[in-house]
Amino acid sequence: MRYVYLILLATAATGLFACERQPAELRLISPKLTVGQEIAKDFAALLDENSSVNVTLIPAPEGGETVLEALASGDGDLAIITDIMPFRPDVATIMPLYPTVLHVLYRKGRAADDAEELLSGATIYAGPPGSSARFMLEQVSARNGIPEGSFTYVDSLDLGPDVIVVFVPISPGRLRDFPEYEMYSMGKAEDVGTGAAIDAIILLQPRFETFVIPTGTYGDLTPEPILTISVDQLLVARRDLDRTTAYDLVTDLVSLRPALVALRPGLFSDVSGDFDPTRSTYVVHPGALDYTQRHAPSIYERYSGIAEVMVTILIGLISAGFAGLRIYHMRRKNLIDTFYSAVLVIRKSIDETTTTQQREDKTDEIRALQLQAFDLLVDEKLAADESFRIFISLSSDVLRQLETI
């Protein structure tokens, strides 16, 4: 018996371990830019060690395939992208991670009074094919009427491009290696809000925000404040990612915020699960949306107040109905009482001295009262209840009394 008990116990324990939820295995597609790859590597390592999901960093897609295309095709489960890429129905936002800033550098001596002058005839490094900077340049060219082919992309900084355009976080140590370049500013800091060109950019791209790189941030590259734009880097996933896994991922990221900030000071300080879903380019993943609405009132809580009001109104209507019914019956009762009174007055006026003519007149009065009462009964102004029957009985008794005198 003891052995049977031990076998049953072992079987139950095995079943419990088998039912224990295994951590989700997620693949994070590496960004194409070196800076983004370094951040993604640290990010994935931290999640893999300290969260309820296992995250593996996989290489960026090769050739002209974008990270979003690789994600949508199922090559990975997660990606970190700049929030200016085109909408895709098969991609969903998990949460914003950190802001990235547009850096535009051009060779000293190159004319750069406006975007068209800056780009015309230039060799430009804007990251590899499919990068967010290249996508933005295509939009800028189309908006400013810059003909296709007015500039040429190069795939490496080693080729000494005329212009460098990249979305990267503020990294003071990185740009000190470009002494032969100047940093392009979209205007002066005080131009913001005056209807200048920077305001038009923000108007046309609401996801952009104005950003001022302070003097001296990049040494000689920033002898004065540089006005540019910033945009969020989003953690996105395939739309069909498990809802619970997405919820757990957001929960883990929020709890790991101090570790993320320590890992990259100033970069992940804005990580929060309470972001505004309406600002996302992509549909927010249902699991992430569940997290943002975790404190929202339930359907019962949302509509309980309305239900209470409706019940109160219903009770009031029922009470008013009963009150109206009582008043209606009371009015009927008061009306039949007038007939009682008239018959009783006639009854009291009858005695042995009443003449034959008087008896006939009183008989006619009572019959008229009865006819009037029946007419009111037909018109539903009197009810055929006990009070009506008492009136008929009383008036009939008086008529018999008048006949016997």
N, C-alpha and C positions, 0 to 999 in steps of 0.2 A: 504493500500500500504506500509505503514511504517513497519507493522508487517511482510509482505512478504519479504521486504528488510533485516530485522533483521534475519529472518529464513535462507535466502540464505547466509548471512554473516557467521552465526553460522555453517552452513553446510560446507562452504568453509574452515573455520578455523579447523573444525573437520577433514576434509580431509587432510589438511596440517600436522596436528599433527600425523595423522595415517600414512602419508607417511614419516615422519621423521625417519631416520635410527636409529634403536635400537642398543645399544652396544652389541658386540658379547660376548657370555658366553663361556669361555674357562676353561677347567679343567687341572690343572698342577699336574702331578703324582709326588709324593714326592720321593726323592732318598732313598736308603736303609740305607746309613750311617747316623749316628746322625748329624755329621758336615754338610753334604749336606742337611739334613732336616731342620736344623736351617737357613741355607742360603736361601733355597727355600721358607721357611715360610716368611722371611722378604721380599724376592723378590716378592712373590705373593701379599702380603699385599700392598706393594708400588704400584704395577701395578693396583690393584683393586681400589685403592683410587685416582690415578692420571692419569689414561690413558683412552683411548676410548674403551678399552675392560675390561670386568669383569673377573678376574682370581680367580678361587677357587682351593685351594690346597686339593688334595685327597690323601688318604693313599698309601704307597708303596705296590706293589703286595706281596702277601705272598708266602711262600714256595720257590721253585726253579725258579719260573717265574721271568724273568728279566723285568726291566722297559721298555725296548724296545718292548718286547713281549706284555706287557700290553698296550702300546701305539698303536701298530699295530692292536691289537684286538679290539680297539675302547673303551677301559676302560677310556682313557683320551685323551686330545687333544695336550698337550705339555709335555715335559720332559726335565730334565737337565741331560746330560750324559757325561761321559769321552770319549774323541775322540780316543778311541782305540777299541771300540766295533765293531763287524763285520758289514759289509754292509748289509742293508736291502732295497729292492726297494720300500717298502711301508712307509718309513720314510724319511723325508726331513729336511735339516738344515735351521733354521731361522737365527741364527748368533752365533759366539763365545761370551761367557760371561766373563770368567775369567780363568786364568791358575791355574792348580792344580799340586802339586808337589808329587813325589813318596817319601814316608817315609818308610824306612826299619829299624826296630829295632830288636836287638837280645839280648838274656840274656848274661850278663857278664860271661866271661869264655868260651863261646861257640866258637868253631873254625869257622872262617868266612873268610878264605883266598880266596875263590871263591864261585860262586853261588851254585855249586853242594855240596860243603862242608857245606855251610850255611843251605841248605834245607834238606839234607839227614837225615832221621830219626826224623825230627822236627815236633812239633805241631805248626801249623801256624794259626794266625788270619789274614784273608784277607777280612774282611767284610762278609756279609751274602751271601748265594748262589746267583749266577748271578751277582755279583759285578764285576767292572772293574778290581780290583786287582786280583781276582781269575782268570779272563780271561787272564790277563797278565802272571800270574804264570804258567798257562797251556802252554802258548806259549813259555815261557822261558824253562820249563822242556822239551818240545818237541825239542827245538833248541839245548839244551845242552845234550841231550841223558839221562836225568834223568828218570829212570824207573817209571812207574805209581805205586803209592802206596808207594813211598819213603818217603812221608811226609803225615801228617794228618791235615785236617782243623778242627778248633774249631770255634764255632759260637759266642763266648763271650770272651771279654778280662778278665772277672772274672776268667776264667779257667787257667790263667797264661801261655799263649802260649810261646814256645821257640822263635818264630819269629813273628813279627808284620809287615804286608805289607799293606799299605793304600795309596790311592791317596787323599790328602787333601791340602787345601791352607796352606800357612805358618801361623801357629797359636802358637806363643811363649808360651802362657799360658797353652796350653793343655798338652804338653809332659813333663811338670815338674813333673807329677804324676808317672813317670816311672824311678825312681832312680836305679832300678836293671837292666836296659837295657843300651846298647850302640847303637849308630846309625851307620848303615852300609854305607860306602862310596864306590862308584864305581871306585875310583882311586883318584888321586890328581888333583887339579884344573888345574895345568900346563900340565896335560896329554891330554887335549882337543886339537884335531887337530894334534896329533902326531901318529895317527894310533893305539892308545890303544883300549882296550875293549869298552870303552864308545863310540868311533867313530863307531865301528861295530854295536852297538845298534842303533845309530842314522841312520846309513846307512840302516839297515834292517827295521826300523820303522821311515820313514821320518816325521811323525807327532810329534815325540818326539823332544824335544830341551834340550840341556844340561843346567843344573841349579846348581848353587853353593850356598849352605846354609852357610851364613857367620859365622865365629867364634862367639860363645856366643849367637846365636839366641835362642837356647834352653838350655841355662845355661851350666851345666856340660855335657850334652849330645853332645854338639858341642864344644869341646876344640880346634878343628881345623876345617877349612872349609870342608864341606861334599859335594862331587860331586855326583849328582843324575840327574834325568830327570824331565822335566815338560811336560804337555800336556794340551790342552784346554778343558774346560768344554763347551759343546755345548747346546744351546737351540734348541731342535728339535721338530717337529710336525708331525702329520699324513700327508701323501702325499696329501690327498684329502681335507686338510684344505682350506677354502675359500681364494682365492688369495688376495682379497682386505683386508681381516682380517689380513693376514700375513704381508702385506705392512704396515698397520696401526700399527701393533705390533712393527715392526722394528722402525718406525717413533717415536712411544712413548718411546721406550727404549733409543733411541739416545737422545731425548729431556730430558729424566729423568736421564741422566748420572750423572749430579752433585748430584742429590738426592741419586743415587746408591752409588757413591763414599763416600758421607757423611754417608750413612748407614753402609757400610763396607769399611773403608779406606784401600787403597792399593789393594782391590780385584777387583773392577769394573772399575778401571782407564783406562783400554784398551777397554772398550765398544765402538764400532764404527760400523756404518752401512756400512762402506767402507772396509769390510774385503775381503780377497782374496778367491773367490769361488772355485778355483782350489785346495785348501788345505783341502777341506771338505771331510770327509769319505763318506758322503751321498750326494745325489743329492740336490742341493740348491733349496729351495721352490721357485716356480715362483714369488710369491709376494715379497720375500726377494731379489730375483734377480732383480726384477723391481726397488727396492730401490737402489741397488748397481749401477744400470745403469741409474739412474734418470737424470744424467747430460750427458749421452752419446748422440752423435748426432743422429738425426732421420735418417730414410732411405733417405729422400730427401737431408738432409745435407751431409750424407756420400757420396751420389752418384752425388750430384750437380756438384762437381768439375769435375768428369769424364764426366758428361753430357755436361758441358761447353767445355771441350776439344774435345768431339766428334762432337759437333755442329761446333766448330772452324775448325776442320778437314774437316767436310762436306762442310762448306762454302768454304774452301780452294780448295777442290776437284771440287766443282761446278765452282768456279772462274777459276781454271786451265782448266776445260773442255771447258768453254766459250772461254778462251784465245786460247786454242788449236784449237777450231773450227774456230775462227777468222783467226788464222795463216793458217789453211787449206784452207779456202776460199780465203785468200789473195794469197796463192801460186797458186791456180787455176786461180785467176784474173791476176796474173803476167804472167801465161802461155798463156792465151788467148790474152794478150796484145802483145806478140811476133808475133802472127798471124796477129793482127791488123797492126802492124808496117810493116810486110812483104808485106801485101796487099797494104798499102798506098804507100810504096816505088815503087811497080809496077805501081800503078795508076799515080803517078807523072812522071814516065818515059815514059808514053804514050802521043804521040802527032801526028800531021799529017805526020811527017817524019818517023814514025815507019813503018818498012817494014813488008811484010806479014810473013816472017820467024820469025821476032822478035815477032809479035803478037801471032803466034802459040806457040813460046817458053814461052811467058808470060802466055798464056792461060794454058799451061801444068803446069806451076809453081803454078798458083792459084788453079787448080784442085788438084794438089798434096797437097797443103796446106789444102784444104777442106777434102781430104781423111785422112790426118794425124790428123786433128781436130776430125773427126768422130771416128777414131781409139782410140784416147784419151778419147773421150766421152764414148765409149764402155768399156774401161778399167777404167772408173770412175775417170780419172785424170782431166777431165773437166766436168763441170756441164751444163746441158741443161737449162741454165738460160737466162736472157735477154742479157748478154754479148755474149753468144754463138750465139743467134739469130741475134744480130747486126753484128757479124763477117760474118755469112752466107749471110746476106743481103748485106753487103758491098762487099764481094767477088763476089756475083752474079751480082751486079751492074757493077763491073769492067769487068767481063766476057762479059756482054752485050755491054759495051763500046768498048771492043776490037773487037767485032763482027761488030760494026757499023762504025768503022773507015775505 
